[in-house]
């Protein structure tokens, strides 16, 4: 698998989860938020759709940029605080249902892809492959 293909899979995570939030914000709210947090008037669907739009934008950057080994490494490191966020708002001070852990699953997938991309890119940059 090439680094560019790995980037495409990272982008896919953003497109799937971000597209869901951007296009179907109320469904995301009903699925991932605990009942007591589903009421927020018009602001909650708006904020959820904005979150999805930002994720779609991130997916475009992941899909159309040229990642180096440093990019994969920094991106992987940047994902780590999101695991604390997922843990905190699912288990410590619950806001999300267990379905809210879909975000954590997406982050795990991207973290693994970042590791693979880092290794593959290092090999390419060192002239071992391609």
Buried (B, 14 or more C-beta within 10 A) or exposed (E): EEBBEBBBBBBBBBBBBBBBBBEBBEEBBEBBBEEEBEEEEEEBBEBBBEBBBBBBEBBEEBBEEEBBBEBBBBBBEEBEEBBEEBEEBBEEEBEBBEEBBBBBEBBBBBBEBBBBBBBBBBBBEEEEEE
